[in-house]
């Protein structure tokens, strides 16, 4: 298991990470405080005035939550 991609994100953080992967015109409003927490984890960044997902954030999103792995097992 790659510890670099293991994050214990809150439900709000997962939802925000999913939302910011969409183009700005298609995404829902995202809580600024949640986005700031994703930026601190280097999972998101600000481009212009919009949050965007980073390559690291995309990898984390694709890998999923370890809590979800337990439910699926």
N, C-alpha and C positions, 0 to 999 in steps of 0.2 A: 504494500500500500504506500502511496506517495504522500507523505505527511505534509508536503508543501501545498497540496490541494485540499486538505481536510480542514474545513471550517465549520464551526458550530454557529451558524447564522440563525437569527430569529426568523419567524415567519414573515415579518415585515421586510426584513433584509432580502429574503428569497424572492418575495413578490416584487420588490423594487428592482432587484437584479434582472428578473425576467422582463419587467416593464421597460427598462432602459436599453434592452437589446433591440427593441423595435425602433423604427424611424420616429423622429420627434413628432411628426404629424399624426402618427397612429397610436402613440402611447397615452396611457392614462396619467393623471397627475401623480407625481411621486413625492413623498414626504422628504423635504430638504434635509432634515436631521438624519434620516435613514441613509440618504445618499452620501452625506458627509461621513457616516460610519463606514460605508463601502469604499469611499475614497481613502480613508485612513488605512484600510486593509489592502489598498491598491487593486481593488476589484472594479472600481469605476474611476472616471476622471471627468473633468469639465472641459467641454469643447465649445468655445463661444460662450453661450449662456445655458447650454443643455448638458445634462449628464450623459455620458456614454460608457458603455461597458469596455473594459480593457481585455486584452488577450488572456490575462490571468483570470479575470472575472468570467470570461466565456468558458475557460477550462473548468473552473469551479462549478459553474452552472450545468455544464454537460455531465460532470461527474456526479452531481447531486448531493443530497444531504445524507450523512451517515445514519441519521435517525430514520430516514426513509428506507435505508437498506435493512435495518432491524425489522421494520414493519413488513417488508416484502419477504423476509426470510422465513 
